[in-house]
Amino acid sequence: MRKTSVLLAGLLLAWAGASVNAQRIKGSDTVLPIAQQTAERFMQENPDARVTVTGGGSGVGISALLDKTTDIAMASRAIKFSEKMKAKSAGEDLVEAIVAYDALAVVVHPSNPVKQLTREQLEGIFRGKITNWKEVGGEDRKIVVYSRETSSGTYEFFKESVLRNKNYMSSSLSMPATGAIIQSVSQTKGAIGYVGLAYVSSRIKTLAVSYDGTHFAQPSLENAVSKAYPIVRPLYYYYNAKDADKVAPLMQFILSDEGQAIVRQGGYIPVK
């Protein structure tokens, strides 16, 4: 009788575990802080919910979504045509939702005297046409370019917006995550890189940027909202339409006033 009771208790526990609202979110390192913070609050308010959040890059997240190893893909770029075609061929209907906006900050070593750069100067630097800081008003020092790896949505967006879809210089140093760029730039006097606004810290220095060559603006929440700062992009959640009911509570939360307040507190720009 005791063995039967123990077995029944075990089955009930297993059933309870299987009924938990478990969801997986994977992808962009830029979106990662938003996803973690909103997921934590969501679970506090919904004790039966279980949400796991991991990074790896926008491309990694979308691939995981297509491979059905995640429920939601975080992306700091729009889904590519090739990814759409892969989803279509698999009979998958993906839903796109903008959950926040982000300003992309251009960062250098704190000792660098340069304070601002135009889009054209940034293009020259990241394409290898400008190789010394003295060419843009700085010291006689070689420029060391740090970039994200190709699977990163941040890499794609910077290429599209700043480089006008031209290729990065072949000798740029690809970093696997935003944290690696911050660490490298903070330790290299001639370095330059780019990171999401929420990752900016005293370890690095941000540069004012101008797209028209006249009006320069520092990366900040206020300047991004007012559109004074030009390097701003949407941040996305992607999920499969057939999972809409499953992910609806979490999606509704991140887009709610409470969720968007967390977005703003984290240094990102709310969608409303």
C-alpha positions in Angstrom: 0.0 0.0 0.0 2.9 2.3 0.9 4.6 1.6 -2.4 1.4 2.4 -4.3 1.0 5.7 -2.4 4.6 6.7 -3.2 4.1 5.8 -6.9 0.9 7.8 -7.0 2.6 10.8 -5.4 5.4 10.6 -7.9 3.0 10.5 -10.8 1.1 13.5 -9.5 4.3 15.5 -9.1 5.4 14.6 -12.7 1.9 15.6 -14.0 2.2 18.9 -12.1 5.7 19.6 -13.5 4.4 18.8 -17.0 1.5 21.3 -16.6 3.8 24.2 -15.7 3.8 27.0 -18.2 7.4 26.6 -19.3 8.8 28.8 -22.0 12.2 29.3 -23.6 13.6 32.6 -24.9 16.8 32.7 -26.8 18.8 35.0 -29.0 20.1 38.6 -29.1 22.5 39.6 -26.4 21.2 43.2 -26.8 17.7 42.1 -25.9 18.9 39.7 -23.1 18.6 42.2 -20.2 15.1 43.2 -21.2 14.1 39.5 -21.5 15.7 38.5 -18.2 14.2 41.4 -16.2 10.7 41.1 -17.6 10.7 37.3 -17.3 11.8 37.5 -13.6 8.9 39.9 -12.8 6.5 37.8 -14.8 7.4 34.7 -12.8 7.1 36.6 -9.5 3.5 37.5 -10.5 2.8 34.1 -12.0 4.3 31.5 -9.6 3.4 28.6 -11.9 5.2 30.1 -14.9 8.8 29.0 -15.8 10.8 31.1 -18.3 14.4 30.4 -19.2 16.3 33.1 -21.1 19.7 32.6 -22.9 21.7 34.7 -25.3 23.9 33.7 -28.2 22.9 36.3 -30.9 19.9 37.1 -33.1 20.8 34.6 -35.7 21.2 31.8 -33.1 17.8 32.7 -31.6 16.0 32.6 -34.9 17.7 29.3 -35.9 16.6 27.9 -32.6 13.0 29.0 -33.2 13.0 27.4 -36.7 14.5 24.2 -35.1 11.8 24.3 -32.4 14.4 24.5 -29.6 13.1 27.8 -28.3 9.6 29.3 -28.0 10.6 32.9 -28.5 13.5 34.3 -30.5 15.0 37.6 -29.4 16.5 39.7 -32.2 18.1 43.1 -32.6 17.4 43.0 -36.3 14.5 42.1 -38.5 14.3 38.5 -39.7 16.2 37.9 -43.0 14.5 36.9 -46.2 16.4 33.5 -46.1 15.1 32.9 -42.6 11.6 33.7 -43.8 11.9 31.3 -46.7 13.2 28.5 -44.4 10.2 29.0 -42.1 7.8 29.0 -45.0 9.3 25.8 -46.5 8.8 24.2 -43.1 5.2 25.4 -43.0 5.9 27.7 -40.1 4.1 31.1 -39.7 6.3 33.4 -37.6 4.9 36.4 -35.8 7.0 39.5 -35.3 6.5 41.9 -32.3 8.6 45.0 -31.5 9.1 45.0 -27.7 11.5 48.0 -27.4 13.9 50.2 -29.2 17.6 50.6 -28.5 20.3 53.2 -29.2 23.6 51.8 -30.4 26.5 53.6 -28.8 29.9 54.0 -30.5 32.5 53.5 -27.7 36.3 54.1 -27.3 38.8 53.9 -24.5 38.2 56.5 -21.8 41.6 58.2 -22.4 40.7 58.9 -26.1 40.4 62.7 -26.6 38.1 62.3 -29.6 34.5 63.3 -28.6 32.5 63.0 -31.8 32.5 61.4 -35.3 30.3 61.7 -38.4 28.7 58.7 -40.0 31.2 59.1 -42.9 34.1 59.0 -40.5 32.7 55.9 -38.8 32.3 54.2 -42.1 35.9 55.1 -43.0 37.1 53.6 -39.7 35.1 50.4 -39.7 35.9 49.8 -43.4 39.6 50.3 -42.9 39.9 53.6 -44.9 40.8 55.6 -41.7 43.4 53.8 -39.7 44.9 56.4 -37.3 43.1 58.5 -34.7 45.0 61.6 -35.9 43.0 61.5 -39.1 39.9 62.4 -37.1 41.4 64.9 -34.7 42.9 62.5 -32.2 46.3 61.3 -31.1 48.8 59.6 -33.4 47.7 56.1 -32.5 46.6 53.2 -34.6 42.8 52.5 -34.6 41.9 49.0 -33.4 38.4 48.1 -34.6 36.2 45.7 -32.6 33.0 44.4 -34.0 30.4 41.7 -33.2 30.4 38.4 -35.0 28.3 37.9 -38.1 25.5 36.0 -36.3 24.8 39.2 -34.3 21.8 41.4 -35.1 23.9 44.3 -33.8 26.6 43.5 -36.4 23.9 43.5 -39.1 22.2 46.7 -38.0 25.5 48.7 -37.7 26.5 47.5 -41.2 23.2 48.6 -42.6 22.8 51.9 -40.8 26.4 53.2 -40.4 28.3 51.4 -43.2 25.3 51.7 -45.7 25.6 47.9 -46.3 29.3 48.1 -47.2 31.6 45.4 -45.8 33.5 45.8 -42.6 37.3 45.8 -42.9 38.7 42.3 -43.0 41.1 42.9 -40.1 38.3 44.0 -37.6 38.3 41.9 -34.4 35.0 40.0 -34.1 33.7 39.6 -30.5 31.2 36.9 -29.5 29.2 39.1 -27.1 28.7 42.7 -26.0 30.6 42.1 -22.8 33.7 41.1 -24.8 33.6 44.3 -26.7 33.4 46.4 -23.5 36.3 44.5 -22.0 38.5 44.8 -25.1 37.7 48.5 -25.7 38.3 49.3 -22.0 41.8 47.7 -22.1 42.9 49.0 -25.5 43.8 52.7 -25.9 43.3 52.8 -29.7 40.1 50.8 -29.7 36.7 51.5 -31.0 33.5 49.4 -31.0 29.7 49.6 -30.6 27.3 48.4 -27.9 23.7 48.7 -26.9 22.9 51.8 -24.8 22.0 49.6 -21.8 25.5 48.2 -21.7 27.3 51.6 -21.5 29.4 52.0 -18.3 32.3 54.1 -16.9 34.7 51.6 -18.3 34.3 53.0 -21.8 33.6 56.4 -23.4 30.7 57.1 -25.7 31.1 59.4 -28.8 28.6 61.9 -30.1 27.5 61.0 -33.6 26.2 63.0 -36.6 24.6 61.7 -39.7 24.3 65.1 -41.4 27.8 66.3 -40.4 26.4 69.2 -38.4 24.2 68.1 -35.5 26.0 65.8 -33.1 24.3 64.0 -30.3 25.4 61.7 -27.5 23.7 58.3 -27.1 21.1 58.7 -24.4 17.6 57.7 -23.7 16.4 61.2 -24.1 18.3 61.8 -27.4 17.0 58.5 -28.8 13.4 59.2 -28.0 13.7 62.7 -29.5 15.5 61.2 -32.5 18.4 63.6 -32.0 20.7 60.5 -31.8 20.6 58.7 -35.2 21.7 55.1 -34.4 18.4 53.7 -33.1 16.8 50.3 -34.0 13.8 48.2 -33.0 14.2 45.1 -30.9 12.0 42.1 -31.7 10.4 38.9 -30.3 9.6 36.3 -32.9 7.4 33.3 -32.2 5.4 30.7 -34.1 1.8 31.6 -34.8 0.6 28.2 -33.6 2.2 29.0 -30.2 0.4 32.3 -29.8 -1.8 31.1 -27.0 1.2 29.7 -25.1 3.3 32.9 -25.3 0.4 35.4 -25.1 0.6 36.0 -21.3 4.4 36.7 -21.5 4.0 38.9 -24.6 1.1 40.8 -23.0 3.3 41.4 -20.0 6.3 42.8 -21.7 4.1 45.1 -23.8 2.0 46.2 -20.8 2.7 49.5 -18.9 4.5 47.5 -16.2 6.6 45.7 -18.7 7.5 48.8 -20.6 8.4 50.5 -17.4 11.0 47.8 -16.9 12.2 48.4 -20.4 12.8 52.1 -19.7 14.4 51.4 -16.3 16.8 49.1 -18.1 18.0 51.9 -20.4 16.0 51.0 -23.4 13.3 52.9 -25.3 9.6 51.8 -24.7 7.4 51.1 -27.7 4.8 53.4 -26.3 
